[in-house]
Amino acid sequence: MTINEIQDNVIEEFSAFDDWMDKYALLIDLGNSLPPLDEKYKTESNLIEGCQSRVWLQADYKDGKILFQGDSDAVIVKGIVSLLISVLSDHTPQEILDADLYFIEKIGLKEHLSPTRSNGLVAMVKQMHLYAVAYRAKEME
């Protein structure tokens, strides 16, 4: 599935709810379904700067694709991590760098997050892009 196809599925899933309390519940469910991150990856170097809660992001490169894993100590934030991972994981560095993450706007996520959580969301996306830049550079070596 392409990144845009996955984003369209996310938008469709969230559009089933009108009330933001229901959308928050969906985010919490997504966070709860995220496999726990192995303790060995909960390191200072995997901690995302700029997040109000603690968020860890691990990226591995396998067969030309980046596989993301993540975790957070806050349930809604863990749901956001889960969403980003479901959209961007298992794609090439170039696909990740070329992706326009329009689903964030379309589901109204940014406008319904507190400013600190919104900053955290931006920091998570930025970190995922940095991993993609690093792995793309390795490909070109």
N, C-alpha and C positions, 0 to 999 in steps of 0.2 A: 504494500500500500504506500502511496506517496504521502509526503507530509501534508499536502493540501487535502487529500482524501481523509486523512485522520482528523485534521482540523474540522472538516465539514461534519464528520461523525460527532465530534465533541460539541459543535454548535447545535446539531440536531438533538443530541442528548439533553443539553441545557435548555433548549427551546421548549421542551415538554413542560417546563415549570414557569409560571408567571411570577410567583412569589420568591423573593430573594432568600427567605428563610429555607425554602425547599432547595434552592440552589446551593446554599451553604451546607445543607444536609447531604446533598450529592457530593460536594467537595469532601466532606468528612468521611463519607463512605469510600470515596476514591482513595483517600489517605489511609483509611483502615485496611484497604485491600493491597496497599503497597507492601511488598515483602520487606521485612526489617533489614536494615543495612548491617552487614557484618561489623562487629565492634572494631575490627582492625582498620576499617575505613573511616571510623569516626575520629579523625585526626585534625589537628590544627590546620594542616595544609588543605584539607577537604572542606573546611568550614567556610561558608559564604559570608564575605564581609558585606555589611550594609543591611543585614536582616535583623529585625527586632528579636525574633526567636532564633534558636540554633538550627541551622540547616547545613547538612553535609551533602556533598555531591561527588560521586566517584565516577570517573570515565575510563573505560577500557576500550582498546582498539583491537578489533578482531575481523579478519577477512575483509578489510577495507571499510568497515563500518564502526561507528562509535556506539558503545553500549553504556548507557547511563544507569546508575543506581543512586538512590538518595534517601534521605530521611530528615525528619524534623521533630522537635520536641513539642510542637504546637499542631493540633489536629487540622485546622483549616489550612495552615501553611503546608502541612504534609500532603494535603489534597492538591494544592497548587503544584508541589514538587511532582506528584504523581501525574498530573495533567501534562506538565512539560516533558517528563520522561516518556509518556505514552506518545506524544507528538514527535519528539526529536530522536529518541533512541532507535538504534538499529538502522541508521542512515549514514551515508558517507559524509565526511567533513564538508565537502562542497555543497551537498544538498542542505546541510544544516546552515551553512553560511548564506546560501541563497534564499532560505526560507523567510517568507513574510508571515510573521505569527499574528495573522488577522483574527484568530479565534479569541484572543484576549479581549479585543475590543468588541467583537460581535456578541460574546456572551455577557458583556457588561462587567467583566471581572475587575478591571482597573478602577472603574467609578464606584464599585461597591467595596473596595478595600480601604482600610485606613491608610493615611499617607505613608506610615512606616512599613506596612505590609506591601504597599504598592512599590516602594523603593526596594524592598526585598525581592519582589517579583522581577524587577528590572535587573537587580544584581544577579539573580539566578540565570536569567536569559543571557546576560553578559558573560557569566562564567562558562556556560555551555558553548557560547561562541568562541571564547578563548581556548577551550579544549579543542574545538573544531579547527581553529587556526593552527594550533600546535601540531595536531595530527596531520593536517594537510601539509604543513612544512616538512614533517618527517617523510611523508609520501614522496615529496619532491627531492629528497636527499639522494 
